[in-house]
Amino acid sequence: HSQMSAMDGMTPVSELVKRAAKWGHKAVAITDHGVVQAYPDAMSAAKKGNIKVIYGIEAYLVDDGVPIVSKAGDKTIEDTFVVFDLETTGFSSKNDKIIEIGAVKIEKGKIVDRFSEFVNPKRTIPDKITELTSITDNMVDDKETIDKILPRFIDFIGDSVVVAHNASFDVSFINKNCKDLKIEFENSVMDTVTLSRFLFPELKRHKLNVIAKHLGISLENHHRAVDDAKATADILLKSFEMLREKEIIT
């Protein structure tokens, strides 16, 4: 290691190469921790000392991929799934509010139930959100607030695996509101974005409408919760067929 290895080397690489050559070594290896800054100096010193440099590195490997399923436990694709989607007043689970919850329940490969509720956010819906979702203030003003609707949704979920497209976004809103209302939410979570990346690596993008088109699935009223949830459920069911063919069931 050269001085480029933090906390594990003090000698400049040029001195190390020079010393190795003086001792008659034909080659010397550089294996600094996670860096390659010493390579240019090592190459220069090697030319002067007529010695070969073996360029190496002690690399750090980090599993930074998003899992398809978090809190998986012993669940399989034969379990019950609740595929859901939210519409919100913005992108921050801390500062924005849920305005619509849509979900479908899957049992034994079939959609058996639906959940669809508007939520009164007790604030004005931004124009850009209305343009995106077609949800207006008039549509939510007379609806119940999240403290009434969320407990019903959690009851609808039960112990099912919850599924969403880009699940980290939707689940962050559920987690925030469950925490505020002191409701326990510890279900397994599946993300159809990462599932799509696994099954369809040929796709450049993995947006809901792109995957739906790729699989020939109808997606009406995109950016409305219950319609997006239904399309996501159809994608999930087709994905399960492909997983079974690969003999992947957990």
C-alpha positions as CSV (number, residue, x, y, z in Angstrom):
1,H,0.0,0.0,0.0
2,S,1.1,3.5,-0.8
3,Q,0.3,6.7,1.0
4,M,-2.9,6.8,-1.0
5,S,-4.3,4.1,1.2
6,A,-6.0,6.0,4.0
7,M,-4.8,4.9,7.4
8,D,-2.8,2.1,5.9
9,G,0.2,3.5,4.1
10,M,2.7,6.3,4.6
11,T,5.3,5.9,1.9
12,P,5.0,7.5,-1.6
13,V,4.6,4.9,-4.3
14,S,7.7,6.2,-6.1
15,E,9.8,5.3,-3.1
16,L,8.2,1.8,-2.9
17,V,8.9,1.1,-6.5
18,K,12.5,2.4,-6.2
19,R,13.1,0.2,-3.1
20,A,11.7,-2.9,-4.8
21,A,14.0,-2.3,-7.8
22,K,17.0,-1.8,-5.5
23,W,16.3,-5.1,-3.8
24,G,16.3,-6.8,-7.2
25,H,12.6,-7.5,-7.5
26,K,11.4,-7.9,-11.1
27,A,7.9,-6.7,-10.3
28,V,5.9,-4.9,-7.6
29,A,2.2,-4.8,-7.1
30,I,0.2,-1.8,-6.0
31,T,-3.1,-2.6,-4.2
32,D,-4.3,0.5,-2.5
33,H,-7.7,0.7,-0.8
34,G,-10.4,1.8,-3.2
35,V,-8.2,4.3,-5.1
36,V,-6.0,4.3,-8.2
37,Q,-4.3,7.7,-7.7
38,A,-0.9,6.2,-7.3
39,Y,-0.8,4.6,-10.8
40,P,0.8,7.5,-12.7
41,D,3.6,7.9,-10.2
42,A,4.1,4.1,-10.1
43,M,4.4,4.0,-13.9
44,S,6.9,6.8,-13.9
45,A,9.0,5.2,-11.2
46,A,8.9,1.8,-12.9
47,K,10.3,3.2,-16.1
48,K,13.2,4.7,-14.2
49,G,13.9,1.6,-12.2
50,N,13.4,-0.9,-15.0
51,I,10.8,-2.8,-13.0
52,K,7.3,-4.1,-13.8
53,V,4.3,-2.7,-11.9
54,I,1.3,-4.9,-11.3
55,Y,-1.7,-2.5,-11.1
56,G,-4.2,-3.7,-8.5
57,I,-6.8,-2.4,-6.1
58,E,-8.6,-3.5,-3.0
59,A,-12.1,-2.6,-4.2
60,Y,-15.2,-2.2,-2.1
61,L,-18.3,-4.0,-3.3
62,V,-21.6,-2.5,-2.3
63,D,-25.0,-4.1,-2.9
64,D,-26.7,-0.8,-3.9
65,G,-29.4,-2.4,-6.0
66,V,-33.1,-1.9,-5.1
67,P,-34.6,-5.3,-4.1
68,I,-37.7,-6.5,-5.8
69,V,-39.2,-7.5,-2.5
70,S,-38.4,-6.0,0.9
71,K,-39.3,-7.7,4.2
72,A,-39.9,-10.8,2.1
73,G,-40.1,-13.4,4.8
74,D,-41.4,-16.7,3.5
75,K,-43.9,-15.2,1.0
76,T,-44.4,-16.8,-2.5
77,I,-46.1,-15.7,-5.6
78,E,-49.1,-17.8,-4.6
79,D,-49.8,-15.6,-1.6
80,T,-52.3,-12.7,-1.5
81,F,-51.2,-9.4,-3.0
82,V,-52.6,-5.9,-2.8
83,V,-51.5,-3.7,-5.7
84,F,-52.0,-0.1,-4.9
85,D,-51.3,3.4,-6.2
86,L,-51.6,6.9,-4.7
87,E,-52.2,10.3,-6.1
88,T,-50.8,13.1,-4.0
89,T,-50.5,16.9,-3.9
90,G,-46.7,16.6,-4.5
91,F,-43.6,14.4,-4.3
92,S,-42.7,14.8,-0.6
93,S,-44.2,12.4,1.9
94,K,-43.2,14.8,4.6
95,N,-44.9,17.9,3.2
96,D,-47.5,16.7,0.7
97,K,-50.9,14.9,1.2
98,I,-52.6,11.9,-0.3
99,I,-55.6,12.7,-2.4
100,E,-56.5,9.3,-3.8
101,I,-55.9,5.7,-2.9
102,G,-56.6,2.9,-5.5
103,A,-55.9,-0.8,-5.0
104,V,-56.8,-4.2,-6.2
105,K,-56.4,-7.5,-4.3
106,I,-55.1,-10.6,-6.0
107,E,-55.7,-14.1,-4.7
108,K,-54.7,-17.3,-6.5
109,G,-53.8,-15.4,-9.6
110,K,-57.1,-13.5,-9.9
111,I,-58.3,-10.0,-8.9
112,V,-60.9,-10.5,-6.2
113,D,-61.5,-7.1,-4.7
114,R,-61.0,-3.4,-5.2
115,F,-60.4,-0.3,-3.0
116,S,-60.9,3.2,-4.3
117,E,-61.2,6.4,-2.2
118,F,-60.7,10.1,-2.7
119,V,-59.0,11.8,0.3
120,N,-59.6,15.3,1.4
121,P,-56.2,16.8,1.9
122,K,-57.5,19.9,3.6
123,R,-55.5,22.1,1.2
124,T,-55.8,23.3,-2.3
125,I,-54.6,20.8,-5.0
126,P,-51.8,22.4,-7.1
127,D,-52.7,23.2,-10.7
128,K,-49.9,20.9,-12.0
129,I,-51.4,18.0,-10.0
130,T,-54.8,18.6,-11.4
131,E,-53.4,18.8,-14.9
132,L,-51.6,15.4,-14.3
133,T,-54.4,13.5,-12.5
134,S,-57.6,15.4,-13.5
135,I,-58.4,15.5,-9.7
136,T,-59.9,18.8,-8.7
137,D,-60.7,20.4,-5.4
138,N,-64.4,19.9,-5.9
139,M,-63.8,16.1,-6.2
140,V,-62.2,15.9,-2.8
141,D,-63.8,18.7,-0.7
142,D,-66.6,16.5,0.6
143,K,-64.6,13.4,1.1
144,E,-63.2,12.0,4.3
145,T,-59.7,12.8,5.6
146,I,-56.8,10.4,5.7
147,D,-57.3,9.6,9.4
148,K,-60.6,8.0,8.5
149,I,-59.6,6.4,5.2
150,L,-56.2,5.0,5.9
151,P,-57.3,2.6,8.7
152,R,-59.8,1.1,6.2
153,F,-57.1,0.7,3.6
154,I,-54.8,-1.0,6.1
155,D,-57.6,-3.4,7.0
156,F,-58.1,-4.0,3.3
157,I,-54.5,-4.9,3.0
158,G,-54.4,-7.2,6.0
159,D,-51.3,-9.4,5.9
160,S,-51.0,-9.3,2.1
161,V,-47.9,-8.4,0.2
162,V,-48.3,-4.8,-1.0
163,V,-47.2,-4.0,-4.5
164,A,-46.6,-0.7,-6.2
165,H,-44.8,0.7,-9.3
166,N,-41.9,2.6,-7.9
167,A,-42.9,1.4,-4.4
168,S,-40.5,3.6,-2.5
169,F,-42.7,6.6,-3.4
170,D,-46.1,5.3,-2.5
171,V,-44.9,3.4,0.6
172,S,-43.2,6.5,1.9
173,F,-46.6,8.2,2.1
174,I,-48.2,5.2,3.7
175,N,-45.4,4.9,6.3
176,K,-45.5,8.6,7.1
177,N,-49.3,8.6,7.6
178,C,-49.3,5.4,9.5
179,K,-46.6,6.8,11.8
180,D,-48.7,10.0,12.4
181,L,-51.8,7.9,13.1
182,K,-49.9,5.3,15.2
183,I,-51.0,2.5,12.8
184,E,-48.7,-0.5,12.4
185,F,-47.6,-1.2,8.9
186,E,-44.9,-3.9,8.5
187,N,-46.0,-5.7,5.3
188,S,-43.8,-7.2,2.7
189,V,-43.4,-4.8,-0.2
190,M,-42.8,-5.6,-3.9
191,D,-41.7,-3.1,-6.5
192,T,-42.8,-3.7,-10.1
193,V,-40.1,-1.3,-11.4
194,T,-37.3,-3.5,-10.2
195,L,-39.3,-6.6,-11.2
196,S,-39.6,-5.2,-14.7
197,R,-35.8,-4.5,-14.9
198,F,-35.2,-8.1,-14.0
199,L,-37.7,-9.5,-16.5
200,F,-37.4,-7.0,-19.3
201,P,-33.8,-5.8,-19.4
202,E,-34.3,-4.9,-23.1
203,L,-36.5,-2.0,-22.2
204,K,-34.7,1.4,-21.9
205,R,-37.4,2.8,-19.6
206,H,-39.6,1.1,-17.0
207,K,-42.4,3.5,-16.6
208,L,-45.9,2.1,-16.1
209,N,-47.2,3.1,-19.5
210,V,-44.1,1.7,-21.2
211,I,-44.4,-1.7,-19.5
212,A,-48.1,-1.8,-20.1
213,K,-47.6,-1.2,-23.8
214,H,-44.8,-3.8,-24.0
215,L,-47.1,-6.4,-22.5
216,G,-50.2,-5.4,-24.4
217,I,-52.0,-4.3,-21.2
218,S,-54.7,-1.6,-21.3
219,L,-53.9,1.6,-19.3
220,E,-56.8,4.0,-19.2
221,N,-56.9,7.2,-17.2
222,H,-53.1,7.1,-16.5
223,H,-52.3,8.9,-13.2
224,R,-55.6,7.9,-11.6
225,A,-54.9,5.7,-8.7
226,V,-57.4,2.8,-9.2
227,D,-56.7,2.6,-13.0
228,D,-52.9,2.6,-12.4
229,A,-53.3,0.0,-9.7
230,K,-55.4,-2.2,-12.1
231,A,-52.7,-1.9,-14.8
232,T,-50.0,-2.7,-12.3
233,A,-51.9,-5.7,-11.2
234,D,-52.2,-7.0,-14.7
235,I,-48.5,-6.4,-15.2
236,L,-47.8,-8.3,-12.0
237,L,-50.0,-11.3,-13.1
238,K,-48.2,-11.5,-16.4
239,S,-44.9,-11.3,-14.6
240,F,-45.9,-14.1,-12.3
241,E,-46.5,-16.3,-15.4
242,M,-42.9,-15.6,-16.5
243,L,-41.5,-16.2,-13.1
244,R,-43.3,-19.6,-13.0
245,E,-41.7,-20.5,-16.3
246,K,-38.3,-19.7,-14.7
247,E,-39.3,-21.8,-11.7
248,I,-39.1,-18.7,-9.5
249,I,-41.9,-18.7,-6.9
250,T,-40.4,-16.9,-3.9
